[in-house]
Amino acid sequence: MSTLSLQADNYHEVRVSGRRVLFHIPTTALYELDEVTGAVLDLFREHPQVGAEDVRRRFDGAFPAERVVEALCDLRDLQIVADPARRAEATPLPAPERFPLSTLVLNVNTGCNLSCTYCYKEDLATPARGRKMDLATAERSIDLLLREGAEHDRVTVVFFGGEPLSNLPMIRGAVDYAERRAAAAGKRVDFSITTNGTLLDEATIDYLDAHGFSVAVSMDGPRALHDKRRLTVGGRGTYDTVARKVRMLLDRYRARPVGARVTLTSGVTDVVAIHQHLREELGFHEVGFAPVTSGAVTQFNLGTDELAEVFAGFRALGERYLAAALGGGNTGFSNMHQMMTDLWRGTRKALPCGAGVGMLAVDKDGELNLCHRFTGSSLPTFGNVTDGIARERLGSFIAQAADRSGRGCATCHIRNLCAGGCYHESYARYGDPLKPTYHYCDLMRDWIDFGIDVYTRLLAGNPGFFERHIEPRRRSH
């Protein structure tokens, strides 16, 4: 046996109900440590380098020699221990052209009939001043998506705003065009929309249903919380209107489960009560939460104490999620469900999200933005729907995003699940989309450790949950 040393950047240990669970960072895999492997790992923790004599001295007479050798081989195969002179090379990120588009977000109107005080949209306008995308731009966008996504059997068109339903005639035209073009190309096209709900009516709901839209409604909880921020242009609360429209939507909609998207801002932190209202009282299938820490209007950003309160609420919802899952149910807490999905699939992120590699956003002028959050911002665009993707510029950005050297991400144990955090969150806070979201790293690490705990307990208590609830969700996307 050559001298070996611990590669601490490649593993993280979590205690689950008295058991030692090893999180293998390069593969996002989990292993329960048996007594021998745990003891061998402890030896490497105590000494910077370990040789054959160190192993004999520690384990002769304590464990069978073959079990110690097997444990050493397992740890070496996982590159948790290795020759100190040789470190594992990071898997190189494929060139950008190897990431064909699968999703295109169409920002169909900069105008919105609401004036939500925390809105991050940098090109947002009032209804009278809204600039709508025309059908010709949408059609060129769809042609680009089908061309760049040629190797995919399915592609997705997302309609976004402002309030996208304020440009419904264009959406109808784009859907007709996309369905015709996709059918001619032998592909399936899926549609998605995020709406504030105020413009929903029976005819619109039935149209979205007939075309199988994935529908998400922006809603922040019960009246007292929703009406803090989600206001009309005239400054009135919108809860009563949205709740009425949501009940109509949920009564009529059959194509796909409908989810709620909650924006958490200062003073809107009671995630347990919000989830209870939206899921149990209104009937949304899933409820997902987006904490705001870097909005342009700082008074709406969650402070340190409020952000900690939010994550404490996430843990409470996570325990409820686990209790239901052990019995075969699903509480619809989408933040936890997404983490279970990532751990089940063994997700390994070189980048924070699909922005720029599998997804781009088209603004009203046909310019290609990194994602829908950047339309109207000063971040340079990456081509347009007429000339195509500016590959050299986009490739340079992606290469910088994937390079973790010199960042705290390089050694962080959640680096392959977080990958530095949201580009726009960093852009809004630091003016640099490539700077990691350091301001809540500790909370994210604690949250993912909690998720590993939940996942391990669920895997032991009801492994069938993943086949029943994770795989169908994966196939639907």
One Martini backbone bead per residue (centre of mass of N, CA, C, O) as a GRO file, in nm:
protein
  477
    1MET     BB    1   0.093   0.038   0.026
    2SER     BB    2   0.057   0.349  -0.031
    3THR     BB    3   0.054   0.663   0.033
    4LEU     BB    4  -0.221   0.834   0.186
    5SER     BB    5  -0.489   1.078   0.145
    6LEU     BB    6  -0.722   1.303   0.220
    7GLN     BB    7  -1.021   1.405   0.025
    8ALA     BB    8  -1.222   1.638   0.157
    9ASP     BB    9  -1.372   1.752  -0.111
   10ASN     BB   10  -1.533   1.453  -0.169
   11TYR     BB   11  -1.676   1.480   0.122
   12HIS     BB   12  -1.969   1.420   0.343
   13GLU     BB   13  -2.095   1.405   0.672
   14VAL     BB   14  -2.397   1.245   0.798
   15ARG     BB   15  -2.629   1.230   1.058
   16VAL     BB   16  -2.872   0.947   1.087
   17SER     BB   17  -3.002   0.815   1.342
   18GLY     BB   18  -2.687   0.727   1.420
   19ARG     BB   19  -2.592   0.731   1.132
   20ARG     BB   20  -2.345   0.702   0.880
   21VAL     BB   21  -2.331   0.940   0.610
   22LEU     BB   22  -2.205   0.950   0.280
   23PHE     BB   23  -2.127   1.225   0.077
   24HIS     BB   24  -2.064   1.213  -0.264
   25ILE     BB   25  -1.980   1.482  -0.442
   26PRO     BB   26  -1.915   1.403  -0.748
   27THR     BB   27  -2.207   1.209  -0.754
   28THR     BB   28  -2.440   1.247  -0.545
   29ALA     BB   29  -2.390   1.019  -0.335
   30LEU     BB   30  -2.500   0.763  -0.099
   31TYR     BB   31  -2.347   0.624   0.207
   32GLU     BB   32  -2.328   0.378   0.437
   33LEU     BB   33  -2.138   0.341   0.714
   34ASP     BB   34  -1.954   0.115   0.832
   35GLU     BB   35  -1.746   0.036   1.080
   36VAL     BB   36  -1.486   0.006   0.911
   37THR     BB   37  -1.502   0.251   0.722
   38GLY     BB   38  -1.524   0.458   0.951
   39ALA     BB   39  -1.249   0.390   1.081
   40VAL     BB   40  -1.074   0.455   0.836
   41LEU     BB   41  -1.162   0.748   0.804
   42ASP     BB   42  -1.063   0.839   1.086
   43LEU     BB   43  -0.765   0.794   1.036
   44PHE     BB   44  -0.741   1.013   0.808
   45ARG     BB   45  -0.831   1.251   0.991
   46GLU     BB   46  -0.572   1.228   1.193
   47HIS     BB   47  -0.390   1.201   0.923
   48PRO     BB   48  -0.234   1.329   0.648
   49GLN     BB   49  -0.083   1.042   0.637
   50VAL     BB   50  -0.113   0.695   0.511
   51GLY     BB   51   0.013   0.380   0.587
   52ALA     BB   52   0.054   0.049   0.637
   53GLU     BB   53   0.148   0.075   0.935
   54ASP     BB   54  -0.095   0.238   1.035
   55VAL     BB   55  -0.307   0.021   0.975
   56ARG     BB   56  -0.193  -0.209   1.146
   57ARG     BB   57  -0.185  -0.063   1.418
   58ARG     BB   58  -0.501  -0.004   1.427
   59PHE     BB   59  -0.636  -0.311   1.311
   60ASP     BB   60  -0.499  -0.526   1.453
   61GLY     BB   61  -0.755  -0.731   1.590
   62ALA     BB   62  -1.022  -0.563   1.514
   63PHE     BB   63  -1.016  -0.654   1.207
   64PRO     BB   64  -1.038  -0.794   0.928
   65ALA     BB   65  -0.819  -0.755   0.676
   66GLU     BB   66  -1.018  -0.771   0.431
   67ARG     BB   67  -1.202  -0.537   0.532
   68VAL     BB   68  -0.992  -0.314   0.527
   69VAL     BB   69  -0.918  -0.337   0.229
   70GLU     BB   70  -1.201  -0.287   0.120
   71ALA     BB   71  -1.234  -0.004   0.238
   72LEU     BB   72  -0.992   0.123   0.098
   73CYS     BB   73  -1.089   0.068  -0.191
   74ASP     BB   74  -1.350   0.226  -0.177
   75LEU     BB   75  -1.220   0.504  -0.106
   76ARG     BB   76  -1.040   0.509  -0.357
   77ASP     BB   77  -1.259   0.486  -0.579
   78LEU     BB   78  -1.391   0.766  -0.460
   79GLN     BB   79  -1.156   0.968  -0.387
   80ILE     BB   80  -1.108   1.003  -0.063
   81VAL     BB   81  -0.851   0.846  -0.121
   82ALA     BB   82  -0.504   0.938  -0.208
   83ASP     BB   83  -0.256   1.030  -0.378
   84PRO     BB   84  -0.110   1.330  -0.298
   85ALA     BB   85   0.007   1.375  -0.606
   86ARG     BB   86  -0.301   1.290  -0.692
   87ARG     BB   87  -0.565   1.446  -0.847
   88ALA     BB   88  -0.866   1.485  -0.946
   89GLU     BB   89  -1.024   1.551  -1.232
   90ALA     BB   90  -1.228   1.755  -1.369
   91THR     BB   91  -1.502   1.758  -1.548
   92PRO     BB   92  -1.547   1.867  -1.843
   93LEU     BB   93  -1.711   2.103  -2.018
   94PRO     BB   94  -1.891   2.122  -2.265
   95ALA     BB   95  -1.950   2.270  -2.528
   96PRO     BB   96  -2.211   2.474  -2.600
   97GLU     BB   97  -2.302   2.312  -2.865
   98ARG     BB   98  -2.376   2.058  -2.660
   99PHE     BB   99  -2.637   2.258  -2.571
  100PRO     BB  100  -2.924   2.223  -2.665
  101LEU     BB  101  -3.214   2.347  -2.692
  102SER     BB  102  -3.536   2.312  -2.491
  103THR     BB  103  -3.582   2.622  -2.400
  104LEU     BB  104  -3.815   2.902  -2.445
  105VAL     BB  105  -3.853   3.239  -2.346
  106LEU     BB  106  -4.140   3.450  -2.377
  107ASN     BB  107  -4.160   3.800  -2.367
  108VAL     BB  108  -4.477   3.928  -2.443
  109ASN     BB  109  -4.476   4.157  -2.201
  110THR     BB  110  -4.392   4.445  -2.016
  111GLY     BB  111  -4.669   4.455  -1.921
  112CYS     BB  112  -4.876   4.524  -1.619
  113ASN     BB  113  -5.167   4.512  -1.402
  114LEU     BB  114  -4.949   4.522  -1.191
  115SER     BB  115  -4.760   4.648  -0.874
  116CYS     BB  116  -4.527   4.488  -0.758
  117THR     BB  117  -4.292   4.595  -0.533
  118TYR     BB  118  -4.066   4.342  -0.597
  119CYS     BB  119  -4.010   4.347  -0.883
  120TYR     BB  120  -3.743   4.233  -1.111
  121LYS     BB  121  -3.829   4.366  -1.363
  122GLU     BB  122  -3.646   4.578  -1.589
  123ASP     BB  123  -3.905   4.606  -1.821
  124LEU     BB  124  -4.129   4.720  -1.665
  125ALA     BB  125  -4.479   4.808  -1.722
  126THR     BB  126  -4.747   4.949  -1.784
  127PRO     BB  127  -5.010   4.881  -1.973
  128ALA     BB  128  -4.984   5.142  -2.158
  129ARG     BB  129  -4.647   5.085  -2.189
  130GLY     BB  130  -4.646   4.825  -2.311
  131ARG     BB  131  -4.441   4.582  -2.485
  132LYS     BB  132  -4.512   4.376  -2.747
  133MET     BB  133  -4.493   4.085  -2.886
  134ASP     BB  134  -4.474   3.963  -3.193
  135LEU     BB  135  -4.541   3.702  -3.401
  136ALA     BB  136  -4.281   3.703  -3.569
  137THR     BB  137  -4.089   3.671  -3.327
  138ALA     BB  138  -4.210   3.407  -3.222
  139GLU     BB  139  -4.156   3.240  -3.478
  140ARG     BB  140  -3.849   3.273  -3.479
  141SER     BB  141  -3.812   3.142  -3.204
  142ILE     BB  142  -3.923   2.862  -3.279
  143ASP     BB  143  -3.725   2.803  -3.503
  144LEU     BB  144  -3.477   2.811  -3.321
  145LEU     BB  145  -3.558   2.586  -3.128
  146LEU     BB  146  -3.583   2.357  -3.344
  147ARG     BB  147  -3.294   2.386  -3.447
  148GLU     BB  148  -3.131   2.369  -3.167
  149GLY     BB  149  -3.337   2.110  -3.081
  150ALA     BB  150  -3.304   1.860  -3.282
  151GLU     BB  151  -3.230   1.621  -3.063
  152HIS     BB  152  -3.512   1.663  -2.956
  153ASP     BB  153  -3.837   1.545  -2.893
  154ARG     BB  154  -3.864   1.787  -2.681
  155VAL     BB  155  -4.012   2.107  -2.633
  156THR     BB  156  -4.019   2.447  -2.479
  157VAL     BB  157  -4.270   2.699  -2.424
  158VAL     BB  158  -4.251   3.012  -2.259
  159PHE     BB  159  -4.476   3.233  -2.095
  160PHE     BB  160  -4.403   3.580  -2.033
  161GLY     BB  161  -4.339   3.871  -1.818
  162GLY     BB  162  -4.529   4.033  -1.706
  163GLU     BB  163  -4.848   3.972  -1.841
  164PRO     BB  164  -4.916   3.733  -2.070
  165LEU     BB  165  -5.240   3.753  -2.098
  166SER     BB  166  -5.214   4.048  -2.238
  167ASN     BB  167  -5.112   3.850  -2.507
  168LEU     BB  168  -5.309   3.622  -2.620
  169PRO     BB  169  -5.321   3.633  -2.929
  170MET     BB  170  -5.019   3.567  -2.965
  171ILE     BB  171  -5.019   3.299  -2.819
  172ARG     BB  172  -5.209   3.155  -3.011
  173GLY     BB  173  -5.031   3.186  -3.261
  174ALA     BB  174  -4.776   3.043  -3.144
  175VAL     BB  175  -4.907   2.771  -3.089
  176ASP     BB  176  -4.992   2.701  -3.373
  177TYR     BB  177  -4.709   2.718  -3.495
  178ALA     BB  178  -4.563   2.514  -3.310
  179GLU     BB  179  -4.738   2.268  -3.372
  180ARG     BB  180  -4.682   2.255  -3.673
  181ARG     BB  181  -4.369   2.251  -3.669
  182ALA     BB  182  -4.333   2.007  -3.484
  183ALA     BB  183  -4.486   1.799  -3.651
  184ALA     BB  184  -4.300   1.826  -3.903
  185ALA     BB  185  -4.042   1.739  -3.707
  186GLY     BB  186  -4.133   1.511  -3.497
  187LYS     BB  187  -4.242   1.677  -3.245
  188ARG     BB  188  -4.280   1.796  -2.914
  189VAL     BB  189  -4.476   2.057  -2.762
  190ASP     BB  190  -4.448   2.258  -2.482
  191PHE     BB  191  -4.637   2.449  -2.235
  192SER     BB  192  -4.586   2.761  -2.049
  193ILE     BB  193  -4.718   2.951  -1.755
  194THR     BB  194  -4.698   3.271  -1.587
  195THR     BB  195  -4.942   3.403  -1.355
  196ASN     BB  196  -5.151   3.630  -1.167
  197GLY     BB  197  -5.474   3.549  -1.249
  198THR     BB  198  -5.663   3.804  -1.325
  199LEU     BB  199  -5.728   3.705  -1.650
  200LEU     BB  200  -5.895   3.476  -1.587
  201ASP     BB  201  -6.109   3.253  -1.769
  202GLU     BB  202  -6.287   3.010  -1.904
  203ALA     BB  203  -6.172   3.029  -2.193
  204THR     BB  204  -5.871   3.035  -2.115
  205ILE     BB  205  -5.860   2.777  -1.954
  206ASP     BB  206  -5.957   2.590  -2.187
  207TYR     BB  207  -5.723   2.654  -2.373
  208LEU     BB  208  -5.488   2.561  -2.193
  209ASP     BB  209  -5.597   2.275  -2.159
  210ALA     BB  210  -5.604   2.185  -2.464
  211HIS     BB  211  -5.267   2.250  -2.470
  212GLY     BB  212  -5.115   2.153  -2.199
  213PHE     BB  213  -5.045   2.347  -1.987
  214SER     BB  214  -4.821   2.483  -1.768
  215VAL     BB  215  -4.935   2.614  -1.452
  216ALA     BB  216  -4.852   2.924  -1.286
  217VAL     BB  217  -4.914   3.100  -0.977
  218SER     BB  218  -4.887   3.411  -0.840
  219MET     BB  219  -4.874   3.367  -0.480
  220ASP     BB  220  -4.848   3.477  -0.118
  221GLY     BB  221  -5.123   3.388   0.017
  222PRO     BB  222  -5.291   3.521   0.229
  223ARG     BB  223  -5.424   3.824   0.232
  224ALA     BB  224  -5.222   3.971   0.429
  225LEU     BB  225  -4.973   3.887   0.246
  226HIS     BB  226  -5.045   3.934  -0.049
  227ASP     BB  227  -5.132   4.254  -0.001
  228LYS     BB  228  -4.847   4.377   0.052
  229ARG     BB  229  -4.739   4.347  -0.277
  230ARG     BB  230  -5.000   4.260  -0.454
  231LEU     BB  231  -5.079   4.515  -0.671
  232THR     BB  232  -5.221   4.747  -0.819
  233VAL     BB  233  -5.167   5.032  -0.985
  234GLY     BB  234  -5.366   5.173  -0.757
  235GLY     BB  235  -5.298   4.999  -0.469
  236ARG     BB  236  -5.457   4.735  -0.460
  237GLY     BB  237  -5.557   4.450  -0.360
  238THR     BB  238  -5.570   4.092  -0.508
  239TYR     BB  239  -5.678   3.844  -0.358
  240ASP     BB  240  -5.979   3.809  -0.429
  241THR     BB  241  -5.939   3.775  -0.732
  242VAL     BB  242  -5.732   3.542  -0.734
  243ALA     BB  243  -5.887   3.334  -0.566
  244ARG     BB  244  -6.128   3.314  -0.758
  245LYS     BB  245  -5.964   3.226  -1.010
  246VAL     BB  246  -5.831   2.976  -0.886
  247ARG     BB  247  -6.085   2.814  -0.830
  248MET     BB  248  -6.165   2.799  -1.125
  249LEU     BB  249  -5.912   2.662  -1.230
  250LEU     BB  250  -5.919   2.404  -1.043
  251ASP     BB  251  -6.205   2.310  -1.144
  252ARG     BB  252  -6.122   2.295  -1.473
  253TYR     BB  253  -5.839   2.177  -1.460
  254ARG     BB  254  -5.665   1.875  -1.628
  255ALA     BB  255  -5.384   1.849  -1.771
  256ARG     BB  256  -5.230   1.974  -1.510
  257PRO     BB  257  -5.074   2.057  -1.251
  258VAL     BB  258  -5.105   2.324  -1.018
  259GLY     BB  259  -4.898   2.597  -0.928
  260ALA     BB  260  -4.731   2.785  -0.676
  261ARG     BB  261  -4.573   3.112  -0.652
  262VAL     BB  262  -4.358   3.233  -0.395
  263THR     BB  263  -4.275   3.550  -0.261
  264LEU     BB  264  -4.017   3.635  -0.036
  265THR     BB  265  -4.038   3.895   0.199
  266SER     BB  266  -4.047   4.135   0.398
  267GLY     BB  267  -4.298   4.000   0.616
  268VAL     BB  268  -4.285   3.717   0.429
  269THR     BB  269  -4.224   3.408   0.628
  270ASP     BB  270  -4.481   3.211   0.673
  271VAL     BB  271  -4.460   2.916   0.522
  272VAL     BB  272  -4.664   2.736   0.666
  273ALA     BB  273  -4.918   2.913   0.626
  274ILE     BB  274  -4.896   2.939   0.320
  275HIS     BB  275  -4.909   2.642   0.248
  276GLN     BB  276  -5.176   2.579   0.382
  277HIS     BB  277  -5.348   2.769   0.209
  278LEU     BB  278  -5.266   2.684  -0.088
  279ARG     BB  279  -5.304   2.373  -0.052
  280GLU     BB  280  -5.555   2.318   0.153
  281GLU     BB  281  -5.758   2.559   0.072
  282LEU     BB  282  -5.719   2.597  -0.249
  283GLY     BB  283  -5.547   2.338  -0.408
  284PHE     BB  284  -5.270   2.316  -0.478
  285HIS     BB  285  -5.030   2.092  -0.573
  286GLU     BB  286  -4.799   2.314  -0.558
  287VAL     BB  287  -4.538   2.479  -0.350
  288GLY     BB  288  -4.322   2.757  -0.414
  289PHE     BB  289  -4.016   2.919  -0.300
  290ALA     BB  290  -3.886   3.274  -0.323
  291PRO     BB  291  -3.630   3.433  -0.202
  292VAL     BB  292  -3.553   3.776  -0.121
  293THR     BB  293  -3.211   3.944  -0.125
  294SER     BB  294  -3.169   4.134  -0.425
  295GLY     BB  295  -3.336   4.368  -0.460
  296ALA     BB  296  -3.368   4.696  -0.559
  297VAL     BB  297  -3.555   4.714  -0.303
  298THR     BB  298  -3.429   4.676   0.008
  299GLN     BB  299  -3.692   4.673   0.196
  300PHE     BB  300  -3.779   4.374   0.070
  301ASN     BB  301  -3.551   4.229   0.182
  302LEU     BB  302  -3.416   3.974   0.335
  303GLY     BB  303  -3.286   3.928   0.622
  304THR     BB  304  -3.105   3.737   0.821
  305ASP     BB  305  -3.335   3.659   1.020
  306GLU     BB  306  -3.554   3.601   0.804
  307LEU     BB  307  -3.402   3.380   0.652
  308ALA     BB  308  -3.385   3.189   0.893
  309GLU     BB  309  -3.692   3.165   0.925
  310VAL     BB  310  -3.745   3.036   0.653
  311PHE     BB  311  -3.564   2.780   0.695
  312ALA     BB  312  -3.719   2.682   0.940
  313GLY     BB  313  -3.982   2.642   0.780
  314PHE     BB  314  -3.869   2.438   0.581
  315ARG     BB  315  -3.815   2.221   0.793
  316ALA     BB  316  -4.106   2.186   0.883
  317LEU     BB  317  -4.207   2.105   0.599
  318GLY     BB  318  -4.009   1.866   0.570
  319GLU     BB  319  -4.129   1.692   0.797
  320ARG     BB  320  -4.407   1.671   0.666
  321TYR     BB  321  -4.313   1.542   0.409
  322LEU     BB  322  -4.196   1.287   0.537
  323ALA     BB  323  -4.445   1.181   0.683
  324ALA     BB  324  -4.611   1.149   0.423
  325ALA     BB  325  -4.410   0.973   0.256
  326LEU     BB  326  -4.405   0.725   0.448
  327GLY     BB  327  -4.730   0.696   0.360
  328GLY     BB  328  -4.731   0.790   0.030
  329GLY     BB  329  -4.726   1.094   0.027
  330ASN     BB  330  -4.779   1.453  -0.083
  331THR     BB  331  -4.750   1.800   0.006
  332GLY     BB  332  -4.627   2.005  -0.220
  333PHE     BB  333  -4.320   2.072  -0.151
  334SER     BB  334  -4.111   2.175  -0.395
  335ASN     BB  335  -3.833   2.221  -0.267
  336MET     BB  336  -3.809   1.931  -0.154
  337HIS     BB  337  -3.880   1.771  -0.410
  338GLN     BB  338  -3.635   1.869  -0.572
  339MET     BB  339  -3.422   1.746  -0.386
  340MET     BB  340  -3.513   1.454  -0.413
  341THR     BB  341  -3.466   1.448  -0.716
  342ASP     BB  342  -3.161   1.509  -0.716
  343LEU     BB  343  -3.078   1.265  -0.537
  344TRP     BB  344  -3.206   1.039  -0.708
  345ARG     BB  345  -3.046   1.124  -0.980
  346GLY     BB  346  -2.763   1.257  -0.928
  347THR     BB  347  -2.708   1.550  -0.939
  348ARG     BB  348  -2.464   1.742  -1.151
  349LYS     BB  349  -2.344   2.063  -1.127
  350ALA     BB  350  -2.170   2.305  -1.325
  351LEU     BB  351  -2.436   2.473  -1.309
  352PRO     BB  352  -2.701   2.634  -1.169
  353CYS     BB  353  -2.841   2.620  -1.461
  354GLY     BB  354  -2.988   2.635  -1.792
  355ALA     BB  355  -2.875   2.899  -1.850
  356GLY     BB  356  -2.741   2.904  -2.185
  357VAL     BB  357  -2.784   2.580  -2.257
  358GLY     BB  358  -3.118   2.504  -2.247
  359MET     BB  359  -3.176   2.822  -2.199
  360LEU     BB  360  -3.366   3.102  -2.324
  361ALA     BB  361  -3.448   3.455  -2.368
  362VAL     BB  362  -3.702   3.652  -2.520
  363ASP     BB  363  -3.752   3.953  -2.625
  364LYS     BB  364  -3.940   4.187  -2.793
  365ASP     BB  365  -3.676   4.213  -3.008
  366GLY     BB  366  -3.523   3.913  -3.014
  367GLU     BB  367  -3.339   3.888  -2.787
  368LEU     BB  368  -3.085   3.698  -2.618
  369ASN     BB  369  -3.118   3.581  -2.296
  370LEU     BB  370  -3.019   3.413  -2.030
  371CYS     BB  371  -3.294   3.509  -1.893
  372HIS     BB  372  -3.593   3.645  -1.787
  373ARG     BB  373  -3.446   3.835  -1.569
  374PHE     BB  374  -3.261   3.999  -1.803
  375THR     BB  375  -3.468   4.157  -1.924
  376GLY     BB  376  -3.358   4.496  -1.951
  377SER     BB  377  -3.074   4.474  -1.895
  378SER     BB  378  -2.710   4.527  -1.907
  379LEU     BB  379  -2.674   4.257  -2.007
  380PRO     BB  380  -2.558   4.103  -2.249
  381THR     BB  381  -2.642   3.952  -2.521
  382PHE     BB  382  -2.679   3.621  -2.729
  383GLY     BB  383  -2.831   3.737  -2.962
  384ASN     BB  384  -3.082   3.632  -3.210
  385VAL     BB  385  -3.357   3.513  -3.396
  386THR     BB  386  -3.216   3.578  -3.673
  387ASP     BB  387  -2.891   3.509  -3.628
  388GLY     BB  388  -2.860   3.382  -3.352
  389ILE     BB  389  -2.622   3.249  -3.163
  390ALA     BB  390  -2.358   3.378  -2.963
  391ARG     BB  391  -2.124   3.154  -2.904
  392GLU     BB  392  -1.869   3.291  -2.804
  393ARG     BB  393  -1.999   3.457  -2.578
  394LEU     BB  394  -2.145   3.224  -2.436
  395GLY     BB  395  -1.900   3.039  -2.394
  396SER     BB  396  -1.744   3.232  -2.211
  397PHE     BB  397  -1.950   3.248  -1.985
  398ILE     BB  398  -1.971   2.943  -1.919
  399ALA     BB  399  -1.673   2.900  -1.854
  400GLN     BB  400  -1.671   3.092  -1.611
  401ALA     BB  401  -1.897   2.952  -1.447
  402ALA     BB  402  -1.740   2.662  -1.433
  403ASP     BB  403  -1.511   2.815  -1.289
  404ARG     BB  404  -1.402   2.758  -0.943
  405SER     BB  405  -1.158   2.904  -0.924
  406GLY     BB  406  -1.125   3.120  -0.647
  407ARG     BB  407  -1.367   2.985  -0.498
  408GLY     BB  408  -1.571   2.855  -0.256
  409CYS     BB  409  -1.689   2.624  -0.442
  410ALA     BB  410  -1.442   2.430  -0.481
  411THR     BB  411  -1.495   2.303  -0.159
  412CYS     BB  412  -1.787   2.266  -0.150
  413HIS     BB  413  -2.032   2.022  -0.068
  414ILE     BB  414  -2.267   2.175  -0.270
  415ARG     BB  415  -2.156   2.236  -0.564
  416ASN     BB  416  -2.343   2.012  -0.732
  417LEU     BB  417  -2.626   2.167  -0.640
  418CYS     BB  418  -2.562   2.484  -0.666
  419ALA     BB  419  -2.319   2.633  -0.832
  420GLY     BB  420  -2.352   2.947  -0.688
  421GLY     BB  421  -2.619   3.028  -0.797
  422CYS     BB  422  -2.800   3.281  -0.903
  423TYR     BB  423  -2.730   3.506  -1.141
  424HIS     BB  424  -2.934   3.737  -1.066
  425GLU     BB  425  -2.874   3.757  -0.768
  426SER     BB  426  -2.579   3.847  -0.816
  427TYR     BB  427  -2.635   4.088  -1.000
  428ALA     BB  428  -2.814   4.249  -0.795
  429ARG     BB  429  -2.597   4.252  -0.556
  430TYR     BB  430  -2.294   4.273  -0.727
  431GLY     BB  431  -2.291   4.309  -1.055
  432ASP     BB  432  -2.233   3.978  -1.078
  433PRO     BB  433  -2.328   3.672  -1.215
  434LEU     BB  434  -2.049   3.505  -1.111
  435LYS     BB  435  -2.106   3.555  -0.821
  436PRO     BB  436  -2.155   3.409  -0.552
  437THR     BB  437  -2.408   3.347  -0.296
  438TYR     BB  438  -2.272   3.408   0.001
  439HIS     BB  439  -2.514   3.521   0.192
  440TYR     BB  440  -2.642   3.190   0.193
  441CYS     BB  441  -2.455   2.938   0.230
  442ASP     BB  442  -2.509   2.822   0.515
  443LEU     BB  443  -2.811   2.770   0.469
  444MET     BB  444  -2.776   2.578   0.227
  445ARG     BB  445  -2.610   2.363   0.368
  446ASP     BB  446  -2.821   2.299   0.585
  447TRP     BB  447  -3.053   2.226   0.391
  448ILE     BB  448  -2.908   1.988   0.247
  449ASP     BB  449  -2.855   1.822   0.497
  450PHE     BB  450  -3.153   1.787   0.559
  451GLY     BB  451  -3.220   1.646   0.290
  452ILE     BB  452  -3.041   1.398   0.339
  453ASP     BB  453  -3.192   1.305   0.585
  454VAL     BB  454  -3.467   1.265   0.450
  455TYR     BB  455  -3.378   1.073   0.224
  456THR     BB  456  -3.267   0.846   0.405
  457ARG     BB  457  -3.530   0.792   0.563
  458LEU     BB  458  -3.705   0.735   0.311
  459LEU     BB  459  -3.539   0.503   0.187
  460ALA     BB  460  -3.587   0.320   0.441
  461GLY     BB  461  -3.918   0.357   0.475
  462ASN     BB  462  -3.997   0.442   0.139
  463PRO     BB  463  -3.878   0.365  -0.165
  464GLY     BB  464  -4.146   0.384  -0.346
  465PHE     BB  465  -4.179   0.692  -0.363
  466PHE     BB  466  -3.992   0.751  -0.608
  467GLU     BB  467  -4.152   0.593  -0.823
  468ARG     BB  468  -4.428   0.747  -0.772
  469HIS     BB  469  -4.321   1.074  -0.751
  470ILE     BB  470  -4.060   1.119  -0.932
  471GLU     BB  471  -4.083   0.979  -1.212
  472PRO     BB  472  -4.344   1.112  -1.321
  473ARG     BB  473  -4.227   1.400  -1.307
  474ARG     BB  474  -3.996   1.349  -1.502
  475ARG     BB  475  -4.168   1.261  -1.752
  476SER     BB  476  -4.342   1.532  -1.770
  477HIS     BB  477  -4.060   1.697  -1.851
   0.00000   0.00000   0.00000
